[in-house]
């Protein structure tokens, strides 16, 4: 009998151990896995826009923040692991609002003949490397903001949720809602409003939680898609061209991507209805951000609670005179992706207008936020291949500071604002007792030197700490391949 009891006890103990073990693809990257731990003597930037607080402590138990305040007032729980991190800063996990699980790794090769051949641009899915890089950079929640391989995206989302692979929590966006003609081989061309409703309904049932309209959609089709998404209590954003921003606002869109300098065509002379014209950015080049036309657009956006997503890194990659790509970014690329990017970068003319347009976009975003608009942040790892997951999210925060925001305001845009848009700000986006322990431990002080946001040591997702350096090393030379 004693033997049976002993065996039963050993079985129970073994079961408990098994329940706390991590999947093989997670284990190598976990640096902190204590049920209860304390990060002591750190600087805290809480994501609300408030000033940084020095010499703080954060107490975490069961995946949530239990207490946060001055280190001198902290009462360490019995058995808690202690992380002494003087000189470090803790910020909330980033909420990436224009992230993808694909990458334009061979853009130069596909356009080398001066035109895009049939069947159109083909984009590489990166379901292995992208989630690791996002998490390594401090992104603990992301929106895919357009899918080209939807079942792969959903599988990644679900595998992460099941704790089988490392990566952020994912708000999965359905395949693009695009009209004809599209330049992407992997995009469906909607046939009209009924097709849009069918597509929204289908992907909502499959588990997608947001939608994105694209450049050649018509007003009628966009309106039908918005209505259907809202009927499912889901949101719809857009990278538009054929539909102007005022038209989309009137239709009830929830968010607009990239900023108007690169996506709003309302000021193009002789623009035809439901047609994507050339020269959208050129039409903005002569506009005054403080003028009546732009200020009227800002008032319209704010009055209708339409968010705007900043994606400055994707434009910087094609702007002359900008800093060279960091070696850590180049090292993550496959050899073919690196060659493609460097070739594309070499083709950028020194008198290209992107520098001035990017500055105007920065000025718009600052004015929009100042007027009370909800500005979101994401890098959009597409374009000429110079923007990578994770690294691009950090660069976006740095560029927001260049745009005129203070470092703590830029961090707020990249954390709290995204959580608000997703309706999750009661759980994530800021650091406070009771919230999920999604945190980024950074060596240095990004509240004074925003470039320190790159110095990520550990990323905590629901209280589990991941080693950023190991995650980055695990994908070296592979972005564009897997």
Secondary structure by P-SEA (a helix, b strand, c coil): caaaaaaaaaaaaaaaaaaacccccccccccccccbbbbcbbbbbcccccccccbbbbbbccccccccccccccccccbbbbbbcccbbbbcccccccccccccccccccccccccccccbbbbbccccaaaaaaaacccbbbccccccaaaaaaaaaaaaaccccccccccccccccccccccccbbbbccaaaaaaaaaaaaaaccccccccccccaaaaaaaaaaaaaacbbbbbbcccccaaaaaaaccccccccccccccccccccccccccccccccccccccccaaaaaaaaaaaaabbbbbbcaaaaaaaccccccccaaaaaaccaaaaaaaaaaaaacccccaaaaaaaaaaaaaaaaaaaccbbbbbccccccccccaaaaaaaaaaaaaaacccaaaaaaaacaaaaaaacccccccccccccccbbbbbcccccccccccccccbbbcccccccaaaaaaaaccccccc
